């Protein structure tokens, strides 16, 4: 700050990419919220799977593998509740039949594109990867709390409440790992 704008030499602060900036068509019905959550869980699963692969046999590898498996279970839970809420036994186009996104694009729970997150962490160390993961989990907790309040169906409310609690568990695990590193 010394010298003000006259002393600025064009340096730019670097931090984790911004999350929560993605725009999705407004999801209003329970089925749409469930589909949106499924898409975000799918992207987060891809992120954690890639981190597990990248860090195989290194510190953090097992943690990311466990988180990837959890996200896959979340997807399964969301599809089960979708079937219950919608009354449909199957929907081969789920979730794209309810939420439109660009083909091939995957988003993380924080609203960040999976490709951008993977590009950003290429040259980052474990600490920075954990910090990004923590940021994504905080956004996921917030999102699921909002979704829980938005739906009227008790079963869907319970799923979103369970998801936000599971994301809190992820947050605690990531934070503990970061503090121990």
N, C-alpha and C positions, 0 to 999 in steps of 0.2 A: 504494500500500500504506500510505502514511502516513495514520494515523487509523483504519485497519482498517475493519471493517464499519460503524462509526459515521459514517465519512466517505463511504461509498458513496452515489452519487446516482442509481443505477439505470442507469448506462451499461452497454452491452453491447458486447463485442468483436465485430467483424465480420470475417469471413474467407471463404474459399471454402466452398461447401457441403460437407457430409460426403459422402464416397463410400464404397463398399463396404458400404453398409447394406441393400441390397436382399436379399430372401430369394427363393431359387429352390428348387424341389423338388430334393432331393439327386440330382445327376447321378452315376450310378455307371458306366454302360457307356460305352464309347468314343463310340458314336453320340450319346448324350445330352450328353456333354461337347462334342462337335463342334457339336451344335445350339445349346447354350448360347453357345459362342464365336461362332457365326454371328450369333445375336441381338445380342450385345454389339458385334460389329463393325458390324452394321447401324445400331445406335444411334449409335455413334461416327462412322460415315460421315455420318449425318444432322447431327450436331453440327458436324463440320468443313465440311460443305457449306454449312450456314447461316452459319458464320463467314466462309467464302470469299465468299458472297453479300453479307453485311453489310459486308465490308471490301474489296469489289471496287474496284480502282484505288487502294488505300490500302496502307500497309505491313502486311504479314502476309497479305494477300489470296491471293497466289500460294502461300505456304506452306500455308495452310489448304486451298486447292484441291488441292495435291499430296497432303496427308494424307488428304483425302476419297477421292481416287483410289486411294491405297494401301489404305484400309479396304475399298473395293469389291473390289480384287484379293484381299484376305484372305478375303472372303466366298466368292469363286469357288474359292479353294484349299480352303477348308473344305468346300464342297459336293462337290468332286471327291473328297476323302478320305472324306467320308461315304458316297458311292456305292461306293467301294472297300471300306471297312470293312463296310458293311451288305450289300453284294452287290446293292443295288437300283439299277437304271439311272435311275429317277426316283422322286420322292416329292412329289406336288403339295402336300402339307400340311407339307413340311419348312420350318422346324424345329418348328412348333407341334405336330406329331404326336409329338414326343419331349419337349418342355419346355413346360409350361403357364405362361403369363403372362396377365395381364389383357388382353383385346382392346384394341388401339390403343395400348398402352403400349410405349414403347421405352426400353431401358436403355443407358447408356454402359458402356464397359469397366470403369469404376470402380464399377459397380453403381448409379450415380445415374440417376434418371429423366431422359430427354432433355428433357422439357418443363420440369422444374425447373432444369436447367442453362441452358436457353435463356432462361428467365425471369430467372435470376440475373445473366446477363451483359448484359441489355438496357442497363443504365446503366453498365456497366463499361468501363474503358479497355482498350487492347491489352495492357498489362502484366498486368492481372488476368485477362484471358482466357487469356494464355499460361501464367500460374501455374496456372489450373484445368486447362488442357490437359496440363501437365507432371504434375500430380497424377493425372490419369486414365491417362496413359501408364505411370507407376510402378505403379499398380494393375494395369494390363494385363500388364505384365511378370511381376509376382508371380502373377497368375492363370494365365498360360500355363505358367509353370514348375511350378505345382502340378498342372495338367492333364497336363503331360508325364509327371510322376512317377506319376500315377494310372492312366494307360492302359497296357495290356500290348502292344497292337499297335505294332510298330516304325514303320509308316507314320504312324500317328497321333502317336506320340512325335516323329517328325521334323517333322511339321507344327506341333505346338505349340512345338517348339524354334525352328523358323524364325520363327514368329509372335513369340515373345518376343525374338528377335534383331531383327526388324523394328521392334518397339515400342521397343527400345533405340535404334534409329536415329532414330525419331520423337522420342524423349526428347532425344537429342543435338541434333537440328535445332531443336527448340523452345527448348532451353536456350541454344544459340548465338544464336538470334534474340533471345531475351530479354536476354541479356548485351550484345548489340550495340545494343539499343534505348535 
